[in-house]
Amino acid sequence: MKKAVRMAVAAGMCAALALSAGCQKKTVADDEVQRYAWPLATASPEDTVTQIYAEKFAEEVEELSDGKMKIQVYPNGTIGGDRELLESCKDGDIPFVIQNTAPQVTFMPDLAVFDIPCRFSTIDEVREKVDDPEFYGLLEDVYENGGYNLLGYADQGFRVMSTNKMVESLADFKGQKIRTMENSYHMDFWKKLKASPTPMSFSEVYIGLQQGTIDAQENPYEVIVSNKLYEQQDYVVETNHLPHLISLIVSDEFFQDLPEDKQAILVEAAEIAKEEARQASDDRIADKIKVIEDSGTQIVTLSDELGAEIREAVQPVYDEIEKNVDKKLYNAYMK
């Protein structure tokens, strides 16, 4: 797989931009244009906030460098899925990757801090927390120890539940077969609500809902609409149980090899791209909600009382994560 990724990246570099006669690696000197575009890879489709984030970052890098630094975006798993992209980024074969934090927990267990459920009431609170210098500094250490350099977080709002059963009380979660990612903390969250979490490949979710193999699933609004999952569901329940954060990372080895002025350009471009992606997420969520409501699927907002009951029921998940992540990081997230 890693060989295939390297071959795909090499071919992409050669074809991406006619900037050189060859396709060999070369360190970019301060006064010259790159010989090929650096690849930035995602496993997400083009019509997503992830793509907006990636394209804006590439655009700003080129503009801030007066055209001397170029990035080519490879979306939709073109050169690998989430795991392959992480491995290739760490090795330096793919300098830049944008992806959700969930698959990164396997490589950097401390990122399970983002699997703490029902921590925030609004996405603005989430953004304030991840931008907090103390907390962000601890995250930078986690990524650096993993072989990466963190350039920032955008998001797609919260993850919500879609289902064919009205949810008005804690008892309404009981027995629902809900598709989750294969993440033990995510599964434990639903188990504590007496639901029946069922890991399943995302490509099988629509047909699973259609055939009744599963009753429900959970994802951000953007994913629910882009994959038309609402067509098979009567309700979207705003559980808002986890923020769907999207990280922009760069191979640490690659980053450290760059001159300081070029590092500064990447950092500045990432900050600009982050803000645009966040605004796009806010705008698109409103549009996605309208699509869902126009289809006849009902949006359900949980009462404050039910929200408090959920947090109490899932407290053991907090305790388990606290045991398994860095204490300083956990405390900074919960503060």
C-alpha positions as CSV (number, residue, x, y, z in Angstrom):
1,M,0.0,0.0,0.0
2,K,2.8,2.4,0.9
3,K,4.5,1.7,-2.4
4,A,1.3,2.4,-4.2
5,V,0.8,5.7,-2.4
6,R,4.4,6.7,-3.3
7,M,3.8,5.9,-6.9
8,A,0.6,7.8,-7.0
9,V,2.2,10.8,-5.3
10,A,5.1,10.7,-7.7
11,A,2.9,10.5,-10.7
12,G,0.7,13.3,-9.4
13,M,3.8,15.5,-8.8
14,C,4.8,15.0,-12.4
15,A,1.4,15.8,-13.8
16,A,0.2,18.5,-11.4
17,L,2.1,21.5,-12.7
18,A,4.5,21.9,-15.6
19,L,7.1,23.4,-13.3
20,S,10.0,21.2,-14.1
21,A,11.5,18.9,-16.7
22,G,11.8,16.2,-14.1
23,C,10.0,14.9,-11.0
24,Q,12.8,14.4,-8.5
25,K,12.7,15.7,-4.9
26,K,14.4,19.0,-4.4
27,T,14.6,21.4,-1.4
28,V,13.1,24.8,-2.3
29,A,15.7,27.5,-2.0
30,D,14.7,30.9,-0.8
31,D,14.8,32.5,-4.3
32,E,13.4,29.9,-6.6
33,V,10.0,28.6,-7.6
34,Q,9.2,25.0,-6.7
35,R,10.0,22.4,-9.3
36,Y,6.7,20.6,-8.6
37,A,3.6,21.2,-6.4
38,W,3.6,19.7,-3.0
39,P,0.6,17.3,-2.6
40,L,-2.1,17.9,0.0
41,A,-4.3,14.8,0.3
42,T,-7.7,14.2,1.9
43,A,-10.1,11.2,1.9
44,S,-13.1,13.5,1.6
45,P,-15.2,14.3,-1.5
46,E,-14.8,17.6,-3.3
47,D,-18.1,19.2,-2.2
48,T,-17.1,19.4,1.5
49,V,-15.7,21.9,4.0
50,T,-12.5,19.8,3.9
51,Q,-12.1,20.7,0.2
52,I,-12.7,24.3,0.9
53,Y,-10.1,24.3,3.7
54,A,-7.6,22.5,1.4
55,E,-8.1,24.8,-1.6
56,K,-8.0,28.0,0.4
57,F,-4.8,26.9,2.1
58,A,-3.2,26.1,-1.2
59,E,-4.4,29.4,-2.7
60,E,-3.0,31.4,0.3
61,V,0.4,29.7,0.2
62,E,0.8,30.5,-3.4
63,E,-0.3,34.1,-2.9
64,L,1.8,34.8,0.2
65,S,4.9,33.3,-1.5
66,D,4.4,35.3,-4.7
67,G,3.9,32.1,-6.6
68,K,7.1,30.5,-5.4
69,M,5.3,27.8,-3.2
70,K,2.7,25.6,-4.8
71,I,0.4,23.0,-3.4
72,Q,-1.8,20.5,-5.4
73,V,-4.9,19.2,-3.6
74,Y,-5.8,15.5,-4.1
75,P,-9.3,14.9,-2.6
76,N,-11.6,11.9,-2.3
77,G,-9.0,9.3,-1.2
78,T,-7.2,9.6,-4.6
79,I,-3.9,8.6,-3.1
80,G,-5.1,6.7,0.0
81,G,-7.6,6.4,2.8
82,D,-7.2,8.1,6.2
83,R,-4.7,5.5,7.6
84,E,-2.6,5.4,4.5
85,L,-2.4,9.2,4.3
86,L,-1.3,9.5,8.0
87,E,1.4,6.9,7.4
88,S,2.6,8.6,4.2
89,C,2.6,12.1,5.8
90,K,4.7,10.8,8.7
91,D,7.2,9.3,6.3
92,G,7.3,12.6,4.3
93,D,5.9,11.1,1.1
94,I,2.8,13.4,1.3
95,P,3.6,16.6,3.1
96,F,0.1,17.8,3.9
97,V,-3.1,16.0,5.0
98,I,-6.5,17.3,6.1
99,Q,-8.7,14.9,8.0
100,N,-11.0,14.4,10.9
101,T,-9.3,13.7,14.2
102,A,-11.0,10.3,14.8
103,P,-8.7,8.2,12.6
104,Q,-5.6,9.9,14.2
105,V,-6.4,8.4,17.7
106,T,-4.8,5.1,16.5
107,F,-1.5,6.9,15.9
108,M,-1.8,9.5,18.7
109,P,-3.9,8.1,21.5
110,D,-4.0,11.4,23.4
111,L,-6.3,12.8,20.7
112,A,-9.0,10.7,22.3
113,V,-9.6,13.8,24.3
114,F,-11.8,14.9,21.4
115,D,-13.9,11.8,22.0
116,I,-15.2,13.2,25.3
117,P,-19.0,13.4,24.6
118,C,-21.3,16.3,25.2
119,R,-18.5,18.6,26.4
120,F,-19.7,21.7,24.6
121,S,-23.1,23.4,23.9
122,T,-22.0,25.5,20.9
123,I,-19.5,25.2,18.1
124,D,-18.1,28.6,19.1
125,E,-17.2,27.1,22.5
126,V,-15.3,24.3,20.7
127,R,-13.4,26.8,18.5
128,E,-12.5,28.9,21.5
129,K,-11.1,25.8,23.2
130,V,-9.0,24.5,20.3
131,D,-7.7,28.0,19.7
132,D,-6.8,28.5,23.3
133,P,-2.9,28.9,23.4
134,E,-2.5,26.6,26.4
135,F,-4.6,23.7,25.0
136,Y,-3.3,24.2,21.4
137,G,0.3,24.1,22.7
138,L,-0.3,20.7,24.3
139,L,-1.9,19.5,21.0
140,E,1.2,20.6,19.1
141,D,3.3,18.5,21.3
142,V,1.1,15.5,20.7
143,Y,1.4,15.9,16.9
144,E,5.1,16.6,17.0
145,N,5.7,13.4,19.0
146,G,3.7,11.6,16.4
147,G,5.9,12.9,13.6
148,Y,3.6,15.7,12.4
149,N,3.2,19.5,12.7
150,L,-0.2,20.8,13.5
151,L,-1.3,23.8,11.5
152,G,-4.8,24.2,12.8
153,Y,-8.4,23.0,13.1
154,A,-11.5,23.8,11.1
155,D,-14.7,21.8,11.7
156,Q,-18.0,20.7,10.2
157,G,-20.0,21.5,13.3
158,F,-21.3,18.8,15.6
159,R,-22.0,15.1,14.9
160,V,-25.8,14.5,15.2
161,M,-28.0,11.4,15.1
162,S,-30.4,10.4,12.3
163,T,-33.0,7.8,13.1
164,N,-36.5,6.6,12.4
165,K,-37.6,6.9,16.0
166,M,-38.5,10.1,17.8
167,V,-36.2,10.8,20.6
168,E,-37.7,12.7,23.5
169,S,-36.3,10.8,26.5
170,L,-33.4,8.7,27.5
171,A,-35.4,5.5,27.0
172,D,-35.9,6.3,23.3
173,F,-32.3,5.5,22.6
174,K,-32.7,1.9,24.0
175,G,-32.1,-0.8,21.5
176,Q,-31.5,1.4,18.5
177,K,-29.0,-0.2,16.1
178,I,-26.8,2.8,15.3
179,R,-23.8,2.8,12.9
180,T,-20.7,4.2,14.4
181,M,-17.0,4.4,13.5
182,E,-14.9,1.6,14.9
183,N,-13.8,3.7,17.9
184,S,-14.2,2.2,21.3
185,Y,-15.1,5.5,23.0
186,H,-17.7,6.3,20.4
187,M,-19.2,2.9,20.9
188,D,-19.2,3.1,24.6
189,F,-21.1,6.4,24.5
190,W,-24.0,4.8,22.7
191,K,-23.8,1.7,24.9
192,K,-24.3,3.9,27.9
193,L,-27.5,5.2,26.4
194,K,-28.6,1.6,25.9
195,A,-28.4,1.8,22.1
196,S,-26.7,-0.9,20.1
197,P,-23.7,0.6,18.3
198,T,-22.8,-1.2,15.1
199,P,-19.4,-0.5,13.4
200,M,-19.9,-0.5,9.6
201,S,-18.0,0.7,6.6
202,F,-19.4,4.1,5.6
203,S,-20.1,2.9,2.1
204,E,-22.6,0.5,3.5
205,V,-24.6,2.9,5.6
206,Y,-27.2,4.1,3.1
207,I,-28.1,0.5,2.1
208,G,-28.0,-0.5,5.7
209,L,-30.6,2.1,6.6
210,Q,-32.7,1.2,3.5
211,Q,-32.7,-2.5,4.3
212,G,-33.1,-2.0,8.1
213,T,-29.8,-3.6,9.0
214,I,-29.3,-0.5,11.1
215,D,-31.9,1.9,12.5
216,A,-29.7,5.0,12.8
217,Q,-26.3,6.6,12.2
218,E,-24.4,9.6,13.4
219,N,-22.5,12.2,11.4
220,P,-22.3,16.0,10.8
221,Y,-25.1,17.6,8.8
222,E,-22.9,17.9,5.8
223,V,-22.2,14.2,5.5
224,I,-25.9,13.3,6.1
225,V,-27.0,15.5,3.2
226,S,-24.1,14.9,0.8
227,N,-24.8,11.1,1.1
228,K,-28.6,11.6,1.2
229,L,-28.9,9.6,4.4
230,Y,-31.9,11.7,5.4
231,E,-33.8,10.0,2.6
232,Q,-34.0,6.9,4.7
233,Q,-34.6,8.6,8.1
234,D,-37.6,10.3,9.7
235,Y,-35.7,12.4,12.2
236,V,-32.3,14.1,12.7
237,V,-31.8,14.4,16.4
238,E,-29.4,17.2,17.5
239,T,-27.4,15.1,20.0
240,N,-24.4,17.3,19.2
241,H,-22.4,14.7,21.1
242,L,-19.0,15.3,19.5
243,P,-17.5,18.1,17.5
244,H,-16.4,17.0,14.0
245,L,-13.0,18.7,13.9
246,I,-10.8,18.7,10.8
247,S,-7.1,19.0,11.3
248,L,-4.5,20.4,8.8
249,I,-1.2,18.7,9.4
250,V,2.2,18.6,7.7
251,S,5.0,16.1,8.0
252,D,7.2,17.4,10.8
253,E,10.4,16.4,9.0
254,F,9.2,18.3,5.9
255,F,8.3,21.3,7.9
256,Q,11.5,21.5,9.8
257,D,13.5,21.3,6.6
258,L,11.9,24.5,5.3
259,P,13.5,27.9,5.9
260,E,11.8,29.9,8.6
261,D,10.2,32.4,6.2
262,K,8.5,29.5,4.3
263,Q,7.3,28.0,7.6
264,A,5.8,31.3,8.5
265,I,3.9,31.4,5.2
266,L,2.4,28.0,5.8
267,V,1.3,29.1,9.3
268,E,-0.2,32.3,8.1
269,A,-2.0,30.6,5.2
270,A,-3.3,27.9,7.5
271,E,-4.8,30.6,9.8
272,I,-6.6,32.3,6.9
273,A,-7.9,29.0,5.5
274,K,-9.1,27.9,8.9
275,E,-11.3,31.0,9.3
276,E,-12.7,30.7,5.8
277,A,-13.5,27.0,6.4
278,R,-15.2,27.7,9.7
279,Q,-17.4,30.3,8.1
280,A,-18.2,28.0,5.2
281,S,-19.2,25.3,7.7
282,D,-21.6,27.6,9.5
283,D,-23.2,28.7,6.1
284,R,-23.4,25.2,4.8
285,I,-25.0,23.7,7.9
286,A,-27.9,26.2,7.6
287,D,-28.3,25.1,4.0
288,K,-28.2,21.4,4.9
289,I,-30.8,21.8,7.6
290,K,-33.1,23.4,5.0
291,V,-32.6,20.5,2.6
292,I,-33.4,18.0,5.3
293,E,-36.5,19.9,6.5
294,D,-37.7,20.4,2.9
295,S,-37.6,16.6,2.4
296,G,-40.0,16.1,5.3
297,T,-37.4,14.7,7.7
298,Q,-37.9,16.4,11.1
299,I,-35.1,18.1,13.0
300,V,-35.3,17.3,16.8
301,T,-33.7,19.6,19.3
302,L,-33.1,17.9,22.7
303,S,-34.4,19.5,25.9
304,D,-31.9,20.8,28.4
305,E,-33.2,18.2,30.9
306,L,-32.5,15.3,28.4
307,G,-29.1,16.8,27.6
308,A,-28.2,16.7,31.3
309,E,-29.5,13.1,31.6
310,I,-27.3,12.1,28.7
311,R,-24.2,13.6,30.2
312,E,-24.9,11.9,33.5
313,A,-25.4,8.5,31.8
314,V,-22.2,8.7,29.8
315,Q,-19.9,9.8,32.7
316,P,-18.1,6.5,32.6
317,V,-16.8,7.4,29.1
318,Y,-15.3,10.6,30.6
319,D,-13.6,8.5,33.3
320,E,-12.2,6.0,30.7
321,I,-10.7,8.7,28.5
322,E,-9.3,10.5,31.5
323,K,-7.3,7.4,32.4
324,N,-5.9,7.0,28.9
325,V,-4.9,10.5,27.8
326,D,-2.3,12.9,29.1
327,K,-3.5,14.5,32.3
328,K,-2.6,18.0,31.4
329,L,-4.3,17.7,28.0
330,Y,-7.5,16.3,29.6
331,N,-7.6,19.0,32.3
332,A,-7.0,21.7,29.7
333,Y,-9.9,20.4,27.6
334,M,-12.3,20.2,30.5
335,K,-11.3,23.6,32.0
